[in-house]
């Protein structure tokens, strides 16, 4: 039916009325439906409908009891695209209780929607679950849609902005607590605190930054500072004593006393300068591996166990006289040098020079003479050395007590006369295939001539020869020969001048030419004139 106002009272209490509310254009703002209350002084305390702004006002309690599987939908048709606002409990409501008894789940909004709660304070007495089943990450956003808190399963909670706590304790119940991960390049902690306590007396505190900077004083209630392996590197005992178990590295160059005066300067080139004297309470100075290098004995004795390096250029005696001068490339010793041992060694510890008794000196390796001259004890020049060729010149006599081997291609003897003690001279020998050094008789036919070449001049330079002619298998005497690769070509045989000639052949050994007085005769020769 169409009516301006329908009042439903309590006359019939056992019957429900189905009411269809409609509104047509032109009705006044008073068009409404009231139930159990009517109208009092213009206030709608019952059930009223305002067709102007499409508002349904309920002055009393509203109970909607549907089936357990039914949904109660308030709003537009979900198939429509247009939006609608749904408002509950406007001005004047001071307390709201919803879903109190058997309710176990409350869903507000969809997965794509945004739910806004405008109350000043919120009290949630149960757990808060963000996200949906199967989703590992959820977030809490600001009004500007920025993710301020991100929760990743049960492993990580990220805060995009600052965190402020009004309480006194931030308690992490797990055994491991990480403050600042690998993305935190700079961590500022406890900047306004006057007193900072890290760890307990039984705990272990580790600073893993490459550089740890303390702008104030450091006080250690214990006596030791330990390394990463637990070894005590620095021990502070007593009032003034600090003991370092290992090396000390100073990144600066100076070590100062309490008054600010520099006592020790450490240069980058491993040079250390001490401004004052050095006093060592013990008698030993050792290197880093514990080996004894210097021993300070009584009566001013200093014993150096290893190599001694002098940064200056001179070593002086106690009287201030320079005994040794160290210059680039040479060492100058002002007086005699005495070596109590017998050996002088090289840098590789090999014995190069051995000085035995009776003024005998043995040199193990090569000797290089810088001036190319070797002099005798009386400074007389004895041996000359030629650069580039390695030639050796003997100024005076040369005596070889052992064998003399000349390995060159040509041996030149420039003396006026040669005296040989040897009764027999072997020529035509070859190099031994066993030692590759000694001479040995030939073991194969080399097709070479062997003998003596006699140089002379007769209108031109010529060679005479007394030789074994390998091609003829005989001894040849020639007045003019040509030599090519130790093979002689006869240009002219020589005449023989002698007092007598003896031949040894099938008839024995006898003279064939004899001379007596001024008469020459043939002897022991039978002349067969043949037959005519």
Secondary structure as the mmCIF struct_conf table of DSSP 4:
data_model
#
loop_
_struct_conf.conf_type_id
_struct_conf.id
_struct_conf.beg_label_comp_id
_struct_conf.beg_label_asym_id
_struct_conf.beg_label_seq_id
_struct_conf.end_label_comp_id
_struct_conf.end_label_asym_id
_struct_conf.end_label_seq_id
BEND BEND1 UNK A 4 UNK A 4
STRN STRN1 UNK A 5 UNK A 8
BEND BEND2 UNK A 10 UNK A 12
BEND BEND3 UNK A 14 UNK A 14
TURN_TY1_P TURN_TY1_P1 UNK A 25 UNK A 26
TURN_TY1_P TURN_TY1_P2 UNK A 29 UNK A 30
STRN STRN2 UNK A 32 UNK A 35
BEND BEND4 UNK A 36 UNK A 37
STRN STRN3 UNK A 39 UNK A 40
TURN_TY1_P TURN_TY1_P3 UNK A 41 UNK A 42
STRN STRN4 UNK A 43 UNK A 44
BEND BEND5 UNK A 46 UNK A 46
STRN STRN5 UNK A 47 UNK A 50
TURN_TY1_P TURN_TY1_P4 UNK A 51 UNK A 54
STRN STRN6 UNK A 55 UNK A 58
BEND BEND6 UNK A 60 UNK A 60
TURN_TY1_P TURN_TY1_P5 UNK A 68 UNK A 69
BEND BEND7 UNK A 75 UNK A 76
TURN_TY1_P TURN_TY1_P6 UNK A 78 UNK A 79
BEND BEND8 UNK A 80 UNK A 80
BEND BEND9 UNK A 82 UNK A 82
BEND BEND10 UNK A 89 UNK A 89
TURN_TY1_P TURN_TY1_P7 UNK A 91 UNK A 92
BEND BEND11 UNK A 99 UNK A 99
BEND BEND12 UNK A 101 UNK A 102
BEND BEND13 UNK A 109 UNK A 109
BEND BEND14 UNK A 111 UNK A 112
BEND BEND15 UNK A 120 UNK A 120
BEND BEND16 UNK A 126 UNK A 126
BEND BEND17 UNK A 131 UNK A 131
TURN_TY1_P TURN_TY1_P8 UNK A 133 UNK A 134
STRN STRN7 UNK A 137 UNK A 141
TURN_TY1_P TURN_TY1_P9 UNK A 143 UNK A 144
BEND BEND18 UNK A 145 UNK A 145
STRN STRN8 UNK A 147 UNK A 152
TURN_TY1_P TURN_TY1_P10 UNK A 153 UNK A 155
STRN STRN9 UNK A 156 UNK A 159
BEND BEND19 UNK A 160 UNK A 161
BEND BEND20 UNK A 167 UNK A 168
BEND BEND21 UNK A 174 UNK A 175
BEND BEND22 UNK A 179 UNK A 180
TURN_TY1_P TURN_TY1_P11 UNK A 182 UNK A 183
BEND BEND23 UNK A 185 UNK A 185
BEND BEND24 UNK A 190 UNK A 190
TURN_TY1_P TURN_TY1_P12 UNK A 191 UNK A 192
BEND BEND25 UNK A 194 UNK A 194
BEND BEND26 UNK A 199 UNK A 199
TURN_TY1_P TURN_TY1_P13 UNK A 201 UNK A 202
BEND BEND27 UNK A 203 UNK A 203
BEND BEND28 UNK A 209 UNK A 210
BEND BEND29 UNK A 215 UNK A 216
BEND BEND30 UNK A 221 UNK A 223
STRN STRN10 UNK A 224 UNK A 226
TURN_TY1_P TURN_TY1_P14 UNK A 228 UNK A 229
BEND BEND31 UNK A 230 UNK A 230
STRN STRN11 UNK A 232 UNK A 237
TURN_TY1_P TURN_TY1_P15 UNK A 238 UNK A 240
STRN STRN12 UNK A 241 UNK A 244
BEND BEND32 UNK A 245 UNK A 246
BEND BEND33 UNK A 251 UNK A 253
STRN STRN13 UNK A 254 UNK A 256
TURN_TY1_P TURN_TY1_P16 UNK A 258 UNK A 259
BEND BEND34 UNK A 260 UNK A 260
STRN STRN14 UNK A 262 UNK A 266
TURN_TY1_P TURN_TY1_P17 UNK A 268 UNK A 269
BEND BEND35 UNK A 270 UNK A 270
STRN STRN15 UNK A 272 UNK A 274
BEND BEND36 UNK A 275 UNK A 276
BEND BEND37 UNK A 281 UNK A 283
STRN STRN16 UNK A 284 UNK A 286
TURN_TY1_P TURN_TY1_P18 UNK A 288 UNK A 289
BEND BEND38 UNK A 290 UNK A 290
STRN STRN17 UNK A 292 UNK A 296
HELX_RH_3T_P HELX_RH_3T_P1 UNK A 298 UNK A 300
STRN STRN18 UNK A 302 UNK A 304
BEND BEND39 UNK A 306 UNK A 306
BEND BEND40 UNK A 311 UNK A 313
STRN STRN19 UNK A 314 UNK A 316
TURN_TY1_P TURN_TY1_P19 UNK A 318 UNK A 319
BEND BEND41 UNK A 320 UNK A 320
STRN STRN20 UNK A 322 UNK A 327
TURN_TY1_P TURN_TY1_P20 UNK A 328 UNK A 329
STRN STRN21 UNK A 330 UNK A 333
BEND BEND42 UNK A 334 UNK A 335
BEND BEND43 UNK A 340 UNK A 342
STRN STRN22 UNK A 343 UNK A 345
TURN_TY1_P TURN_TY1_P21 UNK A 347 UNK A 348
BEND BEND44 UNK A 349 UNK A 349
STRN STRN23 UNK A 351 UNK A 356
TURN_TY1_P TURN_TY1_P22 UNK A 357 UNK A 359
STRN STRN24 UNK A 360 UNK A 363
BEND BEND45 UNK A 365 UNK A 365
TURN_TY1_P TURN_TY1_P23 UNK A 370 UNK A 371
BEND BEND46 UNK A 372 UNK A 372
STRN STRN25 UNK A 373 UNK A 375
TURN_TY1_P TURN_TY1_P24 UNK A 377 UNK A 378
BEND BEND47 UNK A 379 UNK A 379
STRN STRN26 UNK A 381 UNK A 385
TURN_TY1_P TURN_TY1_P25 UNK A 387 UNK A 389
STRN STRN27 UNK A 392 UNK A 394
BEND BEND48 UNK A 395 UNK A 396
BEND BEND49 UNK A 401 UNK A 402
BEND BEND50 UNK A 408 UNK A 409
BEND BEND51 UNK A 416 UNK A 416
BEND BEND52 UNK A 423 UNK A 424
BEND BEND53 UNK A 428 UNK A 428
STRN STRN28 UNK A 430 UNK A 431
TURN_TY1_P TURN_TY1_P26 UNK A 433 UNK A 435
BEND BEND54 UNK A 436 UNK A 438
STRN STRN29 UNK A 439 UNK A 440
BEND BEND55 UNK A 443 UNK A 444
STRN STRN30 UNK A 450 UNK A 457
BEND BEND56 UNK A 458 UNK A 460
STRN STRN31 UNK A 461 UNK A 469
TURN_TY1_P TURN_TY1_P27 UNK A 470 UNK A 473
STRN STRN32 UNK A 474 UNK A 484
TURN_TY1_P TURN_TY1_P28 UNK A 485 UNK A 486
STRN STRN33 UNK A 487 UNK A 493
HELX_LH_PP_P HELX_LH_PP_P1 UNK A 494 UNK A 495
BEND BEND57 UNK A 499 UNK A 499
STRN STRN34 UNK A 501 UNK A 505
TURN_TY1_P TURN_TY1_P29 UNK A 506 UNK A 507
STRN STRN35 UNK A 508 UNK A 516
TURN_TY1_P TURN_TY1_P30 UNK A 517 UNK A 518
STRN STRN36 UNK A 519 UNK A 522
BEND BEND58 UNK A 524 UNK A 524
#
